[in-house]
C-alpha cells in the first residue's frame, strides 16, 4: 500500500468513526448562498458576571492545506502544536471537573459539558494524527478561526470532486468551559464565522466545489449551519 492510499484510508476511517457519534448529516448547495449569509461577524465576548459585549475586533481565518510534509510546512507545524496544547488542556479540565476544582453543581449541565469535552478531545486526536505526519494531500484542508491570534475553532475538511466534506469541528476546550458556564473569557460566534469563512473561501478560490456536506454532533453547531442554509442530507 503506497503512502497516498494509506493517507486516504486514514481519512476514510476518521470520517467513518465520526459517523459513529450520533448527529445529523447536512448539506449546503453553494448556488443558494447570498452575500449577507456569509459576511464576517464580530465575536460576542463573555465578561464578568456573565455579561456579554460585542467585540470591536473581528475574527480572522486561516486555511492550512496539507500539501507539504510537516517538516517543510510551518503553518502545519503550528497547527499540530495547537492541537497538542488543546489535548493537554482537555485532560486537565476533565480532571478538574472530576475533583471539583471546576465546580458544576447542575448534574445535567456537568454531564453535557463532560460529553462535549470528550467528543471534542476525540476530534482533536483524530485530526492531530493526520496533521502531525509526513503524509501530503491537497484535498485535505483545515480551517482555523482565531481572535487576536488565538485559535478558537478548527474544522477538518476533505474535497472530493465537486463536494467538500466538513468531517470534524473542534474547539479550544477552554472556550467550551467558558461558554457553557458563562465565565469571563468566553468567545461566542466562532463556529458561525468558521463555516462562513469556509464558504467564502470556496466561492472565491474553489469554484469547482458546488456542495458542502457535514456531520454535526452539537445542536448549537447544527443551528448555526442551518442558519446559513444547510438542510438535511438525503442520506439522513
C-alpha positions in Angstrom: 0.0 0.0 0.0 1.6 3.3 -1.1 1.6 6.5 1.0 -1.2 8.2 -0.9 -3.5 5.2 -0.4 -2.7 4.9 3.3 -3.4 8.6 3.7 -6.9 8.5 2.1 -7.6 5.2 4.0 -6.9 7.1 7.2 -9.2 9.9 6.2 -11.9 7.4 5.4 -11.5 5.7 8.8 -11.7 9.1 10.6 -14.9 10.0 8.7 -16.4 6.6 9.4 -15.6 6.9 13.2 -17.1 10.4 13.2 -20.4 9.0 11.9 -20.4 6.5 14.8 -21.2 9.5 17.1 -24.8 10.4 17.0 -25.6 13.6 14.9 -27.2 14.8 11.7 -25.9 14.9 8.2 -26.4 18.2 6.5 -25.7 19.6 3.0 -25.4 23.1 1.6 -25.7 24.0 -2.1 -23.4 26.9 -2.7 -25.5 28.2 -5.5 -28.2 29.2 -2.9 -25.8 31.4 -0.9 -26.4 35.1 -0.6 -23.8 37.7 0.3 -25.5 38.6 3.6 -25.4 34.9 4.6 -21.6 34.8 4.8 -20.5 38.2 5.9 -17.8 38.3 8.6 -19.2 38.8 12.1 -18.0 40.3 15.3 -17.4 38.0 18.3 -19.6 38.2 21.4 -17.4 38.2 24.5 -18.4 37.0 28.0 -17.1 39.2 30.8 -17.5 39.4 34.5 -20.8 38.1 36.0 -21.7 36.5 32.6 -22.2 39.9 30.9 -21.7 39.9 27.2 -20.3 42.6 24.8 -19.7 42.7 21.1 -16.0 42.8 20.3 -14.6 45.6 18.2 -12.1 43.1 16.8 -13.4 40.8 14.2 -12.4 37.1 13.7 -9.6 36.1 11.4 -9.4 32.9 9.4 -6.6 30.7 8.3 -6.6 27.8 5.8 -4.0 25.1 6.1 -3.6 22.8 3.2 -1.6 19.6 3.9 0.3 19.9 0.7 3.7 19.5 2.2 5.2 17.3 4.9 5.1 18.8 8.3 8.9 19.4 8.5 8.6 21.7 5.4 5.3 23.3 6.4 5.4 26.0 9.2 1.6 26.5 9.4 1.0 22.8 9.6 3.7 22.5 12.4 2.0 25.4 14.3 -1.4 23.7 13.9 -0.1 20.5 15.3 1.3 22.3 18.3 -2.1 24.0 18.8 -3.9 20.6 18.6 -1.4 19.1 21.1 -2.0 22.0 23.5 -5.8 21.6 23.3 -5.4 17.8 24.1 -3.3 18.7 27.1 -5.7 21.3 28.3 -8.7 18.9 27.9 -7.1 16.4 30.1 -6.6 18.9 32.9 -10.1 20.4 32.6 -11.7 17.0 32.8 -9.6 16.2 35.9 -10.5 19.5 37.5 -14.2 18.8 36.9 -13.9 15.4 38.5 -12.1 16.6 41.6 -14.3 19.6 42.0 -11.7 22.3 41.2 -14.1 23.4 38.5 -17.5 23.3 40.2 -20.6 22.5 38.1 -23.4 22.0 40.7 -26.0 21.2 38.0 -25.6 17.5 37.3 -27.3 17.6 33.9 -25.0 20.5 32.8 -22.0 18.7 34.2 -22.8 15.6 32.1 -23.4 17.7 29.0 -20.0 19.6 29.4 -18.1 16.3 30.0 -19.7 14.8 26.9 -18.8 17.8 24.8 -15.2 17.8 26.1 -14.8 14.1 25.4 -16.2 14.3 21.9 -14.0 17.4 21.2 -11.0 15.6 22.6 -11.7 12.6 20.2 -11.9 15.0 17.3 -8.7 16.8 18.3 -6.7 13.5 18.5 -8.0 12.2 15.2 -7.1 15.4 13.4 -3.7 15.5 15.1 -2.9 12.0 13.8 -3.2 13.3 10.2 -1.7 16.8 10.7 1.4 15.6 12.7 2.6 13.3 10.0 4.6 13.3 6.8 1.6 12.5 4.5 0.5 15.1 2.0 -2.7 15.8 0.0 -4.0 19.0 -1.4 -7.6 17.6 -0.9 -7.1 17.8 2.9 -7.6 21.3 4.4 -8.1 22.7 7.8 -9.8 26.0 8.6 -8.9 27.8 11.8 -10.9 30.7 13.2 -9.0 33.0 15.5 -9.5 36.0 17.7 -6.4 38.2 18.3 -4.2 35.4 17.1 -5.8 32.8 19.4 -7.3 29.8 17.7 -10.9 29.2 18.8 -12.4 26.8 16.3 -10.8 24.3 13.8 -12.6 22.5 11.0 -11.2 19.5 9.2 -12.3 19.1 5.6 -11.7 16.9 2.6 -12.6 17.7 -1.0 -13.9 15.0 -3.3 -14.6 16.2 -6.9 -17.3 18.9 -6.6 -18.0 18.4 -2.9 -16.3 19.5 0.3 -16.9 17.4 3.4 -16.6 19.0 6.9 -15.8 15.9 8.8 -14.7 17.3 12.2 -15.2 20.6 14.0 -13.3 21.1 17.2 -12.8 23.9 19.8 -10.4 25.3 22.3 -11.5 23.3 25.4 -11.2 26.5 27.5 -13.9 28.0 25.3 -16.2 25.0 25.8 -16.0 25.6 29.6 -16.2 29.3 29.5 -19.2 29.4 27.2 -21.0 26.5 29.0 -20.6 28.1 32.4 -20.8 31.8 31.2 -17.3 32.5 32.5 -15.1 35.5 31.8 -13.2 34.9 28.6 -15.8 33.0 26.7 -15.9 33.7 22.9 -19.2 33.2 21.1 -19.9 33.1 17.3 -16.6 31.5 16.4 -18.3 28.4 14.8 -20.6 30.8 12.8 -17.6 32.7 11.4 -15.7 29.4 10.8 -18.3 28.0 8.4 -18.9 31.4 6.8 -15.2 31.6 6.2 -15.1 28.2 4.6 -18.0 29.2 2.2 -16.3 32.5 1.3 -13.0 30.6 0.5 -14.8 28.1 -1.7 -16.7 30.7 -3.6 -13.5 32.7 -4.2 -10.8 30.1 -4.6 -12.5 26.8 -5.5 -15.5 27.5 -7.8 -15.5 23.8 -8.9 -16.9 22.9 -5.4 -20.6 23.1 -5.6 -21.7 21.4 -2.3 -20.7 21.2 1.3 -21.6 18.2 3.4 -21.2 18.0 7.2 -21.9 15.5 10.0 -22.8 17.7 13.0 -22.9 16.4 16.6 -23.5 19.7 18.5 -27.1 21.1 18.5 -25.5 24.6 18.6 -23.3 23.9 15.6 -26.3 22.4 13.7 -28.4 25.5 14.4 -25.5 27.7 13.1 -25.2 25.7 10.0 -28.9 25.6 9.3 -29.0 29.4 9.7 -26.8 29.9 6.6 -28.8 27.4 4.5 -27.7 23.9 5.4 -30.5 21.3 5.0 -31.0 17.7 5.9 -28.9 15.4 3.7 -30.9 12.9 1.6 -28.9 10.1 3.4 -30.3 11.1 6.8 
